[in-house]
Every structure is written in structure tokens, then in C-alpha cells.
Amino acid sequence: MSATDPGPAAAPPPRIRLTERGPLLVDGPVELLLPDGTVLHCDRPVVAVCTCRRSRRYPLCDTSHRAHRRPSPSPAPGAAPSFPPDGSGQTPG
């Protein structure tokens, strides 16, 4: 190869999209290396990788996360009570 020959075209970097409440979306095809050393080859154009570990097809997402609802936050034990929105500064009771 000479200095003027650019050689083979550089492959674009892999694209991984983070979703707010779901899987990682990876532009495929990809190979996933599992903790036990197994390689999972996926030919799909976009591969959904589970991040919640609820999937029955883990490490691939099967949308099991959709059935799970996050509980609404509750005050921590011993936390100060919140004041009413009327601005009186008085707690109910």
C-alpha cells in the first residue's frame, strides 16, 4: 500500500441508542459475548438488548419491561412531612 492509497474504507462506528425505559438498541448485525463465553450472533438490522433482566429471552429484549410499573415514590421513613400547597406552613392533623 502506498501513502496515497487510503486502503479499505473505514467501517462506521457501531451505533447504540439508549432508551429511557427499555432496551439498548444496537444497529446490527452484531455478536453478543455472554458472561459464560457463548457468542450470540444476531442478523437483525436493529437488535434490542435487555437492560432490566426481566426478559425470558435474555440478553435479548422481549418487552417484558412493559408489564412492570414503577411504584410511585413514597417519603422515606422519618422524613419531614411535606407542607400543604396553600402556603400556610401548617401540617394537616
C-alpha positions as CSV (number, residue, x, y, z in Angstrom):
1,M,0.0,0.0,0.0
2,S,1.4,3.4,-0.9
3,A,1.0,6.6,1.2
4,T,-1.7,7.9,-1.3
5,D,-3.8,4.7,-1.2
6,P,-6.4,5.1,1.6
7,G,-6.8,1.3,1.8
8,P,-10.1,-0.3,2.7
9,A,-13.0,2.0,3.6
10,A,-13.3,2.5,7.4
11,A,-16.4,0.9,8.8
12,P,-18.8,3.3,10.6
13,P,-18.7,3.1,14.4
14,P,-21.4,0.9,15.9
15,R,-24.5,2.9,16.9
16,I,-26.1,2.1,20.2
17,R,-29.2,4.0,21.3
18,L,-30.1,4.3,24.9
19,T,-33.8,4.3,25.6
20,E,-35.4,5.8,28.6
21,R,-37.3,2.8,29.9
22,G,-36.4,0.0,27.7
23,P,-33.6,-1.9,26.0
24,L,-30.4,-0.7,24.3
25,L,-30.9,-0.6,20.6
26,V,-27.9,-1.7,18.6
27,D,-27.6,-1.4,14.9
28,G,-26.9,-4.9,13.6
29,P,-25.8,-7.4,12.7
30,V,-24.0,-7.9,16.0
31,E,-22.4,-10.6,18.1
32,L,-23.1,-10.5,21.8
33,L,-20.5,-12.1,24.0
34,L,-22.3,-13.6,27.1
35,P,-20.6,-14.0,30.5
36,D,-20.2,-17.7,30.0
37,G,-18.2,-17.1,26.8
38,T,-21.0,-18.0,24.4
39,V,-21.3,-15.8,21.4
40,L,-24.8,-15.0,20.2
41,H,-24.9,-13.8,16.6
42,C,-27.9,-11.6,15.6
43,D,-28.5,-10.8,12.0
44,R,-31.4,-8.3,12.5
45,P,-30.9,-4.7,11.4
46,V,-31.6,-3.5,14.9
47,V,-31.0,-5.7,18.0
48,A,-32.8,-4.8,21.3
49,V,-30.5,-5.8,24.2
50,C,-32.4,-6.2,27.6
51,T,-31.2,-3.9,30.4
52,C,-33.8,-4.8,33.0
53,R,-33.2,-8.6,33.1
54,R,-36.9,-9.3,33.0
55,S,-36.8,-10.8,29.5
56,R,-37.4,-14.5,29.1
57,R,-35.1,-14.3,26.1
58,Y,-32.3,-12.5,28.0
59,P,-30.0,-11.0,26.8
60,L,-32.4,-10.1,24.0
61,C,-35.4,-7.9,24.9
62,D,-38.9,-9.5,24.7
63,T,-40.7,-6.3,26.0
64,S,-41.3,-7.8,29.5
65,H,-40.3,-4.4,31.0
66,R,-43.6,-3.0,29.7
67,A,-45.7,-5.1,32.2
68,H,-43.7,-3.8,35.1
69,R,-44.9,-0.5,36.6
70,R,-42.6,1.5,38.8
71,P,-44.1,2.3,42.2
72,S,-44.7,5.9,42.9
73,P,-42.0,7.3,45.2
74,S,-43.0,7.4,48.9
75,P,-41.4,9.5,51.6
76,A,-38.5,7.8,53.4
77,P,-39.2,6.7,57.0
78,G,-38.5,9.6,59.3
79,A,-38.6,12.2,56.6
80,A,-40.1,15.6,57.4
81,P,-43.7,15.9,56.3
82,S,-44.4,18.0,53.3
83,F,-46.3,21.2,53.7
84,P,-49.7,21.8,52.1
85,P,-49.8,23.7,48.8
86,D,-51.8,26.5,50.4
87,G,-48.6,28.1,51.9
88,S,-49.9,28.1,55.4
89,G,-46.9,26.3,56.7
90,Q,-49.2,24.1,58.8
91,T,-49.1,20.3,58.5
92,P,-52.5,18.6,58.4
93,G,-53.7,16.9,61.6
